[in-house]
């Protein structure tokens, strides 16, 4: 027989959401940092061809 699951508390839901948001934030910071280093030409780990 099917039994309904217990409801997740708001605090637990908020904690999980904040963890997810923090991961997204740091991914965005890393992407922006890489883009900045490529645009200034100071990147040591990423190579791209320049058009002249």
Buried (B, 14 or more C-beta within 10 A) or exposed (E): EEEEEEEEEEEEEEEEEEEEEEEEEEEEEEEEEEEEBBEEEEBEEEEEEEEE
